[in-house]
């Protein structure tokens, strides 16, 4: 601790002791004074960062447009544990992170992290608990920093779906990192492969996601099953037709194929049946087996597959486009998944 900071702490301690002595009261406990002195020293040295927390009206807050939570999807059912915890404590214990707004007559803050906390306190206010306020921690930050803070806080939360996180990453990729996946992975301190799996989920076409009860049901493991199936036009059309058939049957029976794992298997089975039909030598032309696997990011062809006969494939790897060992391994996996899909 510098001489200036030490003098400040010592002076404050002496002042506390002097005041209590003149009033004829007992001197403060020495351990309390030492604790205060140590705390001041830690703040002065930068080891401890103090934060300001405020209890505010949740109605004076709006969600930040870059928030990674689907606020419209929140309900009492998926927030009830948090609601009951706040009600039992009589207050919200963990503050939400917000930014202060200026010159806005409707709102004073926008929520960066804490949509469920905001929704839960708002629900309590609307249900006879007006005394419970929304606990926030105001911070000053730019959008890209806000994006990283929100991601870091929510990354380990199980109540945030893979789909919500994936859509958030895809939006952030263009908005903050100009489409540069490597730059984004570096800033988030994750691997490109890890980030790529989420981006694959976010890019699934609606023609595929309609097969599921909700896009929020789709997990990364399901994307790894489905992605190889939509890499070429022939199997992609089979997947689209199967997804539409599943959605149509569910409109008639809402309990039809509700488990996401079952949906993914059904899509795999549809493609496997079609490929099996080709392998057995149908009336279709073998040229229907000639397909190309392309890279998602730029559409470049990385593998060409030509079905010379029901028993013979000619596979060509475009080495000039396979820029790393990881991309080569991915290309091989896409090839094997297409012709030998995993059956559970």
Residue frames as qw, qx, qy, qz and C-alpha x, y, z in Angstrom:
[[0.000, 0.890, 0.455, 0.000, 0.00, 0.00, 0.00],
 [0.398, 0.551, -0.038, 0.733, 1.40, 3.42, -0.98],
 [0.261, -0.117, -0.479, 0.830, 2.24, 6.02, 1.67],
 [0.295, -0.124, -0.104, -0.942, -0.72, 8.15, 0.59],
 [0.678, -0.265, -0.538, -0.425, -3.23, 5.28, 0.87],
 [0.580, -0.199, -0.670, 0.418, -1.72, 4.13, 4.19],
 [0.075, -0.002, -0.315, 0.946, -2.01, 7.65, 5.60],
 [0.487, -0.206, -0.282, -0.800, -5.65, 7.81, 4.47],
 [0.722, -0.267, -0.628, -0.117, -6.48, 4.47, 6.14],
 [0.472, -0.143, -0.578, 0.650, -4.61, 5.36, 9.34],
 [0.095, -0.105, 0.118, -0.983, -6.28, 8.76, 9.50],
 [0.610, -0.278, -0.410, -0.619, -9.72, 7.23, 9.09],
 [0.690, -0.247, -0.654, 0.189, -8.99, 4.72, 11.86],
 [0.301, -0.065, -0.432, 0.848, -7.75, 7.48, 14.18],
 [0.294, -0.206, -0.108, -0.927, -10.80, 9.60, 13.42],
 [0.689, -0.332, -0.550, -0.335, -13.15, 6.75, 14.31],
 [0.618, -0.229, -0.590, 0.465, -11.28, 6.15, 17.57],
 [0.154, 0.060, -0.241, 0.956, -11.19, 9.86, 18.45],
 [0.437, -0.318, -0.264, -0.799, -14.89, 10.45, 17.93],
 [0.741, -0.378, -0.537, -0.139, -15.94, 7.53, 20.08],
 [0.545, -0.115, -0.504, 0.660, -13.45, 8.52, 22.81],
 [0.031, -0.168, 0.122, -0.978, -14.74, 12.11, 23.06],
 [0.587, -0.337, -0.313, -0.666, -18.33, 10.90, 23.38],
 [0.426, -0.406, 0.638, -0.497, -17.37, 8.79, 26.39],
 [0.944, 0.094, -0.013, -0.315, -18.31, 5.60, 24.62],
 [0.789, -0.310, 0.483, 0.222, -16.24, 2.46, 24.55],
 [0.065, 0.596, -0.588, -0.543, -13.53, 2.36, 21.89],
 [0.838, 0.314, -0.208, -0.394, -14.37, 0.30, 18.83],
 [0.918, -0.184, 0.339, 0.096, -13.23, -3.28, 18.81],
 [0.176, -0.660, 0.553, 0.478, -9.67, -3.39, 17.46],
 [0.450, 0.077, 0.834, 0.309, -10.49, -6.31, 15.13],
 [0.382, 0.777, 0.494, -0.076, -13.31, -4.30, 13.52],
 [0.044, 0.909, -0.200, -0.363, -10.99, -1.37, 12.90],
 [0.339, -0.410, 0.745, 0.403, -8.38, -3.70, 11.43],
 [0.493, 0.394, 0.761, 0.147, -10.96, -5.27, 9.16],
 [0.289, 0.910, 0.241, -0.175, -12.03, -1.83, 7.94],
 [0.131, -0.794, 0.442, 0.395, -8.43, -0.79, 7.40],
 [0.437, -0.137, 0.820, 0.343, -7.66, -3.96, 5.45],
 [0.462, 0.630, 0.624, 0.031, -10.76, -3.52, 3.32],
 [0.162, 0.948, -0.019, -0.272, -9.82, 0.07, 2.48],
 [0.277, -0.598, 0.639, 0.397, -6.31, -1.08, 1.62],
 [0.509, 0.170, 0.807, 0.246, -7.66, -3.75, -0.75],
 [0.382, 0.829, 0.404, -0.061, -9.91, -1.25, -2.52],
 [0.019, -0.915, 0.246, 0.320, -7.08, 1.28, -2.79],
 [0.360, -0.433, 0.742, 0.364, -4.69, -1.34, -4.21],
 [0.532, 0.338, -0.453, -0.631, -7.18, -2.47, -6.88],
 [0.025, 0.092, -0.994, 0.046, -7.51, -6.00, -5.50],
 [0.161, 0.499, 0.806, -0.275, -11.21, -5.46, -4.81],
 [0.044, -0.209, -0.411, -0.886, -13.64, -3.82, -7.22],
 [0.215, 0.339, 0.634, -0.661, -16.69, -2.25, -5.64],
 [0.037, -0.331, -0.718, -0.611, -20.00, -2.40, -7.51],
 [0.307, 0.058, 0.280, -0.908, -23.11, -0.33, -7.06],
 [0.059, -0.328, -0.928, -0.168, -26.38, -2.25, -6.79],
 [0.307, -0.001, 0.091, -0.947, -29.83, -0.66, -7.01],
 [0.222, 0.392, 0.880, -0.149, -33.37, -1.88, -6.36],
 [0.185, 0.192, -0.254, -0.930, -35.59, -0.52, -9.14],
 [0.689, 0.348, 0.359, -0.524, -39.01, -0.91, -10.71],
 [0.524, -0.007, 0.760, 0.384, -38.77, -3.66, -13.39],
 [0.435, 0.763, 0.478, -0.012, -41.24, -1.71, -15.52],
 [0.057, 0.939, -0.191, -0.280, -38.52, 0.91, -16.05],
 [0.363, -0.440, 0.737, 0.363, -36.33, -1.68, -17.81],
 [0.798, 0.482, -0.099, -0.349, -36.33, -2.98, -21.35],
 [0.888, -0.097, 0.363, 0.264, -34.45, -5.95, -22.81],
 [0.089, -0.634, 0.505, 0.579, -31.29, -5.13, -24.74],
 [0.764, 0.481, -0.133, -0.409, -31.83, -6.01, -28.40],
 [0.474, 0.499, -0.725, 0.015, -28.72, -8.22, -28.30],
 [0.561, -0.355, 0.611, -0.431, -29.94, -10.22, -25.31],
 [0.252, 0.240, -0.903, -0.250, -29.47, -13.96, -25.84],
 [0.220, 0.215, 0.874, -0.377, -32.65, -15.00, -24.06],
 [0.177, -0.369, -0.660, -0.631, -35.94, -15.51, -25.90],
 [0.151, -0.015, 0.493, -0.857, -37.93, -13.31, -23.51],
 [0.633, 0.003, -0.200, -0.748, -41.23, -14.13, -25.25],
 [0.696, 0.009, -0.710, -0.107, -40.69, -17.83, -24.45],
 [0.098, 0.137, -0.733, 0.659, -40.51, -17.20, -20.67],
 [0.595, -0.438, -0.431, -0.518, -43.47, -18.34, -18.57],
 [0.591, -0.579, 0.353, -0.436, -44.42, -19.17, -15.02],
 [0.999, -0.033, 0.016, -0.029, -43.71, -22.85, -15.78],
 [0.810, 0.299, -0.186, 0.469, -40.09, -22.30, -16.78],
 [0.147, 0.576, -0.326, 0.735, -39.46, -19.58, -14.17],
 [0.670, -0.614, -0.242, -0.339, -41.39, -20.96, -11.20],
 [0.807, -0.245, -0.311, 0.438, -38.31, -22.16, -9.27],
 [0.348, 0.208, -0.116, 0.907, -36.75, -18.72, -9.47],
 [0.346, -0.569, -0.204, -0.718, -40.07, -17.05, -8.60],
 [0.786, -0.526, -0.317, -0.074, -40.49, -19.23, -5.52],
 [0.698, -0.076, -0.262, 0.662, -36.89, -18.59, -4.45],
 [0.106, 0.360, -0.027, 0.926, -37.33, -14.80, -4.68],
 [0.548, -0.573, -0.262, -0.550, -40.67, -15.00, -2.88],
 [0.824, -0.391, -0.360, 0.195, -39.17, -17.11, -0.07],
 [0.570, -0.031, -0.192, 0.798, -36.22, -14.75, 0.38],
 [0.042, -0.863, -0.368, 0.344, -38.37, -11.65, 0.06],
 [0.102, 0.865, -0.271, -0.410, -35.90, -10.24, -2.43],
 [0.843, 0.509, -0.134, 0.113, -33.78, -11.04, -5.45],
 [0.723, -0.585, 0.196, 0.310, -30.31, -12.09, -4.34],
 [0.602, -0.068, 0.440, 0.663, -28.25, -12.01, -7.57],
 [0.190, 0.704, 0.043, -0.683, -28.26, -8.67, -9.43],
 [0.702, 0.572, 0.372, 0.204, -28.94, -8.41, -13.14],
 [0.415, -0.278, 0.243, 0.832, -26.43, -6.51, -15.26],
 [0.308, 0.832, 0.461, -0.012, -27.89, -3.44, -16.93],
 [0.384, 0.141, 0.137, 0.902, -26.90, -0.31, -18.84],
 [0.038, 0.626, 0.410, -0.662, -28.29, 3.07, -17.92],
 [0.346, 0.577, 0.547, 0.498, -30.32, 4.84, -20.61],
 [0.117, -0.399, -0.140, 0.899, -30.46, 8.58, -21.17],
 [0.301, 0.263, -0.207, -0.893, -33.13, 10.75, -22.77],
 [0.313, -0.171, -0.871, -0.338, -35.62, 7.89, -22.80],
 [0.440, -0.302, 0.175, -0.828, -38.99, 8.78, -21.26],
 [0.869, -0.135, -0.269, -0.393, -40.15, 5.15, -21.06],
 [0.940, -0.162, -0.222, 0.203, -37.14, 3.31, -19.64],
 [0.278, -0.902, 0.330, -0.013, -34.20, 4.03, -17.36],
 [0.376, -0.487, 0.774, 0.148, -32.20, 0.84, -18.02],
 [0.815, 0.305, -0.360, -0.336, -31.76, -1.97, -20.54],
 [0.816, -0.384, 0.421, -0.096, -31.06, -5.49, -19.31],
 [0.334, 0.615, -0.694, -0.168, -27.84, -7.10, -20.56],
 [0.387, 0.041, -0.915, 0.101, -27.98, -10.22, -18.34],
 [0.101, 0.119, 0.733, -0.662, -30.95, -11.26, -16.24],
 [0.417, -0.130, -0.458, -0.774, -34.05, -11.68, -18.40],
 [0.554, -0.336, -0.760, -0.051, -35.43, -14.50, -16.19],
 [0.293, -0.301, -0.535, 0.733, -34.83, -12.41, -13.06],
 [0.169, 0.068, -0.077, -0.980, -36.61, -9.47, -14.69],
 [0.506, -0.210, -0.626, -0.556, -39.53, -11.64, -15.83],
 [0.505, -0.319, -0.768, 0.230, -39.84, -13.28, -12.40],
 [0.139, -0.278, -0.400, 0.862, -39.85, -10.00, -10.45],
 [0.300, -0.008, -0.291, -0.908, -42.33, -8.55, -12.95],
 [0.530, -0.284, -0.744, -0.291, -44.59, -11.57, -12.43],
 [0.391, -0.354, -0.670, 0.522, -44.38, -11.16, -8.64],
 [0.027, 0.155, 0.115, -0.981, -45.20, -7.44, -8.93],
 [0.447, -0.079, -0.450, -0.769, -48.25, -8.33, -10.99],
 [0.682, -0.297, -0.648, -0.162, -49.33, -10.95, -8.43],
 [0.574, -0.776, -0.175, -0.195, -49.54, -9.04, -5.15],
 [0.764, -0.378, -0.032, 0.522, -45.81, -8.68, -4.40],
 [0.303, 0.898, 0.071, 0.309, -45.29, -5.03, -5.32],
 [0.438, -0.862, 0.250, 0.051, -42.74, -4.63, -2.52],
 [0.795, -0.161, 0.419, 0.409, -40.21, -6.85, -4.31],
 [0.261, 0.878, -0.193, -0.353, -37.95, -4.78, -6.53],
 [0.882, 0.427, -0.039, 0.198, -35.59, -5.66, -9.36],
 [0.554, -0.700, 0.274, 0.358, -31.96, -5.78, -8.18],
 [0.715, 0.665, 0.033, 0.213, -29.54, -4.48, -10.81],
 [0.591, -0.491, 0.202, 0.607, -25.87, -3.66, -11.25],
 [0.451, 0.884, 0.058, -0.113, -25.49, -0.73, -13.70],
 [0.650, -0.290, 0.389, 0.585, -22.38, -0.82, -15.89],
 [0.347, 0.799, -0.187, -0.454, -20.98, 1.20, -18.75],
 [0.553, -0.163, 0.744, 0.339, -20.05, -0.91, -21.78],
 [0.343, 0.381, -0.479, -0.712, -20.11, -1.04, -25.57],
 [0.866, 0.120, -0.049, -0.482, -22.26, -3.57, -27.43],
 [0.714, 0.337, -0.612, 0.046, -19.47, -6.06, -28.16],
 [0.070, 0.294, -0.761, 0.574, -18.44, -6.11, -24.50],
 [0.628, -0.057, 0.333, -0.701, -22.08, -6.51, -23.49],
 [0.853, 0.228, -0.347, -0.316, -22.36, -9.46, -25.89],
 [0.528, 0.315, -0.737, 0.282, -19.33, -11.19, -24.33],
 [0.192, -0.226, 0.645, -0.704, -20.49, -10.54, -20.76],
 [0.769, 0.031, 0.114, -0.628, -23.96, -11.91, -21.50],
 [0.813, 0.267, -0.503, -0.122, -22.48, -14.99, -23.16],
 [0.302, 0.336, -0.767, 0.456, -20.07, -15.63, -20.29],
 [0.400, -0.162, 0.537, -0.725, -22.80, -15.38, -17.66],
 [0.807, 0.140, 0.136, -0.557, -25.24, -17.61, -19.53],
 [0.478, 0.443, -0.731, -0.204, -22.89, -20.18, -21.07],
 [0.135, 0.118, -0.947, 0.266, -23.14, -22.61, -18.16],
 [0.499, 0.082, 0.417, -0.755, -26.86, -22.10, -17.55],
 [0.193, 0.124, 0.958, 0.175, -28.89, -25.18, -18.39],
 [0.303, 0.646, 0.593, -0.373, -32.11, -23.18, -18.72],
 [0.276, 0.696, -0.272, -0.604, -30.78, -21.42, -21.84],
 [0.897, 0.269, 0.350, -0.038, -31.44, -23.69, -24.82],
 [0.579, -0.132, 0.506, 0.626, -28.84, -24.57, -27.43],
 [0.335, 0.646, 0.537, 0.426, -31.11, -22.92, -30.00],
 [0.143, -0.977, -0.147, 0.059, -31.23, -19.60, -28.12],
 [0.505, -0.640, 0.347, 0.464, -27.46, -19.60, -27.74],
 [0.574, 0.157, 0.594, 0.542, -26.96, -20.58, -31.40],
 [0.230, 0.830, 0.416, 0.292, -29.18, -17.78, -32.72],
 [0.301, -0.930, 0.041, 0.206, -27.36, -15.33, -30.47],
 [0.582, -0.384, 0.472, 0.539, -23.96, -16.43, -31.82],
 [0.485, 0.435, 0.573, 0.498, -25.10, -16.17, -35.43],
 [0.029, 0.957, 0.257, 0.127, -26.41, -12.65, -34.83],
 [0.438, -0.822, 0.202, 0.301, -23.23, -11.66, -33.02],
 [0.709, -0.014, 0.464, 0.531, -21.02, -13.08, -35.78],
 [0.360, 0.612, 0.397, 0.581, -22.26, -10.50, -38.26],
 [0.188, -0.942, -0.220, -0.172, -23.06, -7.68, -35.87],
 [0.458, -0.853, 0.226, 0.106, -19.80, -7.55, -33.88],
 [0.595, -0.418, 0.582, 0.364, -17.21, -9.62, -35.78],
 [0.385, 0.625, -0.355, -0.579, -18.01, -8.92, -39.46],
 [0.926, 0.245, -0.135, -0.252, -18.57, -12.61, -40.19],
 [0.382, 0.560, -0.705, 0.209, -15.09, -13.63, -39.00],
 [0.879, -0.351, -0.274, -0.171, -15.63, -16.86, -37.10],
 [0.735, 0.059, -0.403, 0.543, -12.00, -17.13, -35.92],
 [0.061, 0.411, -0.237, 0.878, -12.07, -13.61, -34.49],
 [0.648, -0.460, -0.081, -0.601, -15.31, -14.34, -32.66],
 [0.908, -0.196, -0.359, 0.095, -13.96, -17.62, -31.24],
 [0.528, 0.213, -0.382, 0.728, -10.84, -15.83, -30.00],
 [0.184, -0.440, 0.150, -0.866, -12.86, -13.07, -28.32],
 [0.790, -0.377, -0.081, -0.476, -15.16, -15.59, -26.64],
 [0.170, -0.540, 0.803, -0.187, -12.20, -17.79, -25.71],
 [0.844, 0.094, 0.473, -0.236, -13.68, -20.90, -27.32],
 [0.417, -0.155, 0.741, 0.503, -12.52, -23.18, -30.13],
 [0.344, 0.258, -0.399, -0.810, -13.66, -22.61, -33.71],
 [0.299, -0.102, -0.921, -0.229, -15.02, -26.17, -33.83],
 [0.060, -0.410, -0.757, 0.505, -17.14, -25.55, -30.70],
 [0.218, 0.465, 0.096, -0.853, -18.51, -22.31, -32.13],
 [0.256, 0.169, -0.692, -0.654, -19.10, -23.90, -35.53],
 [0.118, -0.283, -0.952, 0.017, -21.49, -26.47, -34.04],
 [0.092, 0.577, 0.519, -0.624, -23.69, -23.71, -32.64],
 [0.222, 0.460, -0.280, -0.813, -23.63, -21.81, -35.93],
 [0.156, -0.026, -0.906, -0.393, -24.68, -25.01, -37.73],
 [0.011, -0.485, -0.824, 0.294, -27.71, -25.20, -35.42],
 [0.128, 0.605, 0.198, -0.760, -28.63, -21.57, -36.03],
 [0.213, 0.393, -0.528, -0.722, -28.40, -22.11, -39.81],
 [0.240, 0.218, 0.945, 0.049, -30.71, -25.13, -39.94],
 [0.212, -0.154, -0.429, -0.864, -33.42, -24.26, -42.49],
 [0.538, -0.027, 0.359, -0.762, -37.02, -23.96, -41.38],
 [0.778, 0.175, -0.439, -0.414, -37.78, -26.89, -43.68],
 [0.549, 0.109, -0.785, 0.267, -35.86, -29.04, -41.17],
 [0.021, -0.099, 0.618, -0.780, -36.79, -27.40, -37.86],
 [0.626, -0.110, -0.100, -0.766, -40.50, -27.81, -38.62],
 [0.694, -0.019, -0.715, -0.083, -40.05, -31.52, -37.91],
 [0.328, -0.063, -0.709, 0.621, -39.52, -30.73, -34.21],
 [0.211, -0.752, -0.615, 0.114, -42.20, -29.66, -31.75],
 [0.078, -0.990, 0.003, 0.118, -40.14, -26.50, -31.15],
 [0.588, 0.651, -0.334, 0.345, -36.74, -25.31, -32.43],
 [0.296, -0.718, 0.475, -0.413, -35.82, -24.96, -28.75],
 [0.936, -0.202, 0.257, -0.131, -35.88, -28.77, -28.52],
 [0.826, 0.492, -0.180, 0.206, -33.00, -29.15, -30.97],
 [0.609, -0.709, 0.273, 0.227, -29.66, -29.87, -29.33],
 [0.095, 0.739, -0.590, -0.310, -26.14, -29.84, -30.75],
 [0.401, -0.165, 0.897, 0.090, -26.07, -33.65, -30.88],
 [0.599, 0.555, 0.555, -0.161, -29.12, -33.59, -33.15],
 [0.335, 0.865, -0.204, -0.313, -27.43, -31.12, -35.49],
 [0.163, -0.538, 0.796, 0.225, -24.44, -33.46, -35.78],
 [0.518, 0.199, 0.832, 0.000, -26.87, -36.15, -36.94],
 [0.479, 0.750, 0.415, -0.190, -28.77, -33.93, -39.36],
 [0.029, 0.812, -0.311, -0.492, -26.01, -31.79, -40.89],
 [0.249, -0.266, 0.821, 0.440, -24.53, -34.60, -43.04],
 [0.395, 0.451, 0.800, 0.005, -28.01, -35.37, -44.37],
 [0.300, 0.890, 0.295, -0.177, -28.54, -31.91, -45.88],
 [0.365, -0.569, 0.408, 0.614, -25.09, -31.48, -47.41],
 [0.089, -0.070, 0.720, 0.684, -26.17, -32.52, -50.92],
 [0.456, 0.054, -0.154, -0.875, -29.29, -31.88, -52.89],
 [0.568, -0.080, -0.758, -0.311, -30.46, -35.50, -53.18],
 [0.426, -0.292, -0.777, 0.361, -30.52, -36.37, -49.47],
 [0.034, 0.093, 0.269, -0.958, -31.56, -32.81, -48.56],
 [0.501, -0.090, -0.355, -0.784, -34.82, -33.21, -50.46],
 [0.597, -0.222, -0.771, -0.021, -35.45, -36.50, -48.67],
 [0.275, -0.208, -0.595, 0.726, -34.97, -34.75, -45.30],
 [0.230, 0.032, 0.011, -0.973, -37.28, -31.89, -46.28],
 [0.596, -0.158, -0.563, -0.551, -40.01, -34.31, -47.39],
 [0.553, -0.237, -0.759, 0.248, -39.64, -36.37, -44.20],
 [0.120, -0.128, -0.428, 0.887, -39.77, -33.23, -42.03],
 [0.411, -0.050, -0.183, -0.892, -42.96, -32.06, -43.73],
 [0.640, -0.193, -0.695, -0.266, -44.50, -35.50, -43.30],
 [0.414, -0.205, -0.698, 0.546, -43.63, -35.52, -39.58],
 [0.083, 0.080, 0.220, -0.969, -45.09, -32.03, -39.10],
 [0.522, -0.106, -0.420, -0.735, -48.29, -32.98, -40.93],
 [0.621, -0.235, -0.748, -0.003, -48.77, -36.12, -38.84],
 [0.285, -0.186, -0.583, 0.738, -48.18, -34.15, -35.64],
 [0.283, -0.070, -0.043, -0.956, -50.87, -31.65, -36.62],
 [0.689, -0.211, -0.517, -0.463, -53.27, -34.60, -36.58],
 [0.834, -0.430, -0.328, 0.108, -51.79, -36.15, -33.43],
 [0.050, -0.914, 0.276, -0.293, -49.91, -33.78, -31.13],
 [0.712, -0.539, 0.450, -0.023, -48.20, -36.71, -29.41],
 [0.911, 0.374, 0.075, 0.154, -46.60, -37.96, -32.62],
 [0.738, 0.240, -0.109, 0.621, -42.76, -38.00, -32.46],
 [0.223, -0.958, -0.063, -0.168, -42.45, -35.38, -29.73],
 [0.704, -0.564, 0.227, 0.367, -38.99, -36.47, -28.54],
 [0.258, 0.859, -0.330, -0.295, -36.25, -34.63, -30.48],
 [0.290, -0.420, 0.838, 0.192, -34.00, -37.72, -30.54],
 [0.579, 0.329, 0.745, -0.043, -36.82, -39.67, -32.20],
 [0.453, 0.846, 0.093, -0.265, -37.26, -36.93, -34.80],
 [0.019, 0.753, -0.598, -0.274, -33.55, -36.93, -35.65],
 [0.427, -0.137, 0.888, 0.103, -33.57, -40.74, -36.00],
 [0.591, 0.572, 0.543, -0.171, -36.63, -40.57, -38.26],
 [0.346, 0.873, -0.201, -0.280, -34.87, -38.12, -40.57],
 [0.163, -0.547, 0.798, 0.191, -31.79, -40.36, -40.62],
 [0.544, 0.131, 0.827, -0.045, -33.93, -43.41, -41.35],
 [0.570, 0.731, 0.246, -0.284, -35.65, -41.65, -44.24],
 [0.254, 0.801, -0.487, -0.236, -32.32, -40.90, -45.90],
 [0.321, -0.348, 0.880, 0.045, -30.93, -44.36, -45.11],
 [0.647, 0.364, 0.649, -0.167, -33.98, -45.96, -46.75],
 [0.518, 0.818, -0.030, -0.247, -33.54, -43.79, -49.83],
 [0.063, 0.715, -0.680, -0.149, -29.83, -44.57, -50.08],
 [0.507, -0.113, 0.852, -0.060, -30.52, -48.25, -49.54],
 [0.684, 0.584, 0.371, -0.229, -32.95, -48.09, -52.43],
 [0.390, 0.835, -0.341, -0.184, -30.22, -46.65, -54.64],
 [0.213, -0.549, 0.807, 0.034, -27.62, -49.17, -53.45],
 [0.653, 0.111, 0.739, -0.121, -29.89, -52.09, -54.32],
 [0.127, -0.081, 0.679, 0.719, -30.06, -50.77, -57.90],
 [0.387, 0.570, 0.569, -0.449, -33.47, -49.29, -58.56],
 [0.528, 0.645, 0.468, 0.293, -34.94, -48.00, -61.78],
 [0.046, -0.977, 0.030, 0.208, -33.41, -44.65, -60.97],
 [0.650, 0.653, -0.249, 0.298, -30.30, -43.58, -62.83],
 [0.772, -0.285, -0.245, 0.513, -27.04, -44.11, -60.92],
 [0.311, 0.442, -0.016, 0.841, -26.22, -40.49, -61.70],
 [0.457, -0.769, -0.201, -0.399, -28.60, -39.54, -58.88],
 [0.817, -0.469, -0.141, 0.303, -25.77, -40.69, -56.61],
 [0.551, 0.293, -0.031, 0.781, -23.34, -38.05, -57.93],
 [0.300, -0.914, -0.268, -0.061, -23.25, -35.36, -55.28],
 [0.417, 0.479, -0.319, 0.703, -20.96, -32.70, -53.84],
 [0.533, -0.670, -0.411, 0.313, -20.36, -31.85, -50.19],
 [0.260, 0.712, -0.007, 0.652, -19.79, -28.15, -49.68],
 [0.372, -0.129, -0.509, 0.766, -18.40, -26.05, -46.86],
 [0.094, -0.790, -0.590, 0.135, -21.02, -24.02, -44.98],
 [0.266, -0.675, -0.076, 0.684, -19.02, -20.83, -44.64],
 [0.075, 0.548, -0.361, -0.751, -18.31, -20.15, -48.33],
 [0.805, 0.413, 0.169, -0.391, -20.11, -22.86, -50.30],
 [0.235, 0.621, -0.711, -0.231, -16.86, -24.30, -51.68],
 [0.953, 0.047, -0.222, -0.200, -16.97, -27.94, -52.82],
 [0.274, -0.675, 0.671, -0.141, -14.74, -30.07, -50.57],
 [0.412, -0.096, 0.905, 0.042, -15.78, -33.64, -51.52],
 [0.598, 0.285, -0.345, -0.665, -17.24, -35.06, -54.71],
 [0.497, -0.062, 0.849, -0.170, -19.00, -38.43, -54.58],
 [0.541, 0.319, -0.462, -0.627, -19.87, -40.34, -57.75],
 [0.736, -0.041, 0.623, -0.262, -21.91, -43.56, -57.48],
 [0.185, 0.405, -0.742, -0.502, -20.40, -45.54, -60.36],
 [0.544, -0.136, -0.771, -0.303, -22.59, -48.52, -59.49],
 [0.701, -0.594, -0.157, -0.363, -24.69, -49.80, -56.56],
 [0.896, -0.352, -0.086, 0.257, -21.48, -51.35, -55.17],
 [0.657, 0.050, 0.041, 0.751, -18.88, -48.78, -56.12],
 [0.058, -0.973, -0.171, 0.144, -18.31, -45.16, -55.09],
 [0.617, 0.335, -0.036, 0.711, -15.71, -42.81, -56.48],
 [0.355, -0.881, -0.230, 0.213, -14.73, -40.21, -53.87],
 [0.534, 0.474, -0.040, 0.699, -12.65, -37.14, -54.66],
 [0.420, -0.743, -0.271, 0.445, -11.33, -34.87, -51.89],
 [0.350, 0.848, 0.051, 0.394, -10.61, -31.31, -53.00],
 [0.721, -0.277, -0.259, 0.580, -7.30, -30.92, -51.20],
 [0.265, 0.335, 0.028, 0.903, -6.89, -27.28, -52.21],
 [0.394, -0.589, -0.182, -0.682, -10.07, -26.44, -50.29],
 [0.813, -0.494, -0.305, 0.052, -9.36, -28.60, -47.22],
 [0.175, 0.832, -0.277, 0.447, -7.26, -26.10, -45.32],
 [0.251, -0.561, 0.661, -0.431, -6.48, -28.07, -42.17],
 [0.170, 0.044, -0.981, 0.083, -6.47, -31.53, -40.64],
 [0.284, 0.282, 0.646, -0.651, -9.68, -30.60, -38.80],
 [0.558, 0.433, -0.097, -0.702, -11.44, -29.81, -42.10],
 [0.415, 0.276, -0.823, -0.273, -10.24, -33.07, -43.64],
 [0.004, -0.084, -0.935, 0.346, -11.54, -35.04, -40.65],
 [0.423, 0.375, 0.377, -0.734, -14.86, -33.22, -40.91],
 [0.532, 0.398, -0.447, -0.599, -15.08, -34.07, -44.63],
 [0.286, 0.128, -0.949, -0.034, -14.43, -37.76, -43.94],
 [0.167, 0.214, 0.784, -0.558, -17.07, -37.75, -41.19],
 [0.511, 0.403, 0.058, -0.757, -19.64, -36.17, -43.51],
 [0.481, 0.313, -0.709, -0.410, -18.91, -38.84, -46.10],
 [0.192, -0.002, -0.966, 0.174, -19.24, -41.75, -43.67],
 [0.274, 0.284, 0.598, -0.697, -22.35, -40.31, -42.03],
 [0.523, 0.354, -0.215, -0.745, -23.99, -39.95, -45.42],
 [0.634, 0.223, -0.667, -0.320, -23.49, -43.57, -46.47],
 [0.561, -0.149, -0.784, 0.220, -23.30, -45.29, -43.09],
 [0.317, -0.610, 0.085, -0.721, -25.54, -43.26, -40.76],
 [0.024, 0.167, -0.841, 0.514, -25.42, -44.16, -37.09],
 [0.601, -0.368, -0.527, -0.475, -28.39, -46.24, -36.02],
 [0.192, -0.338, 0.642, -0.661, -29.49, -46.19, -32.37]]
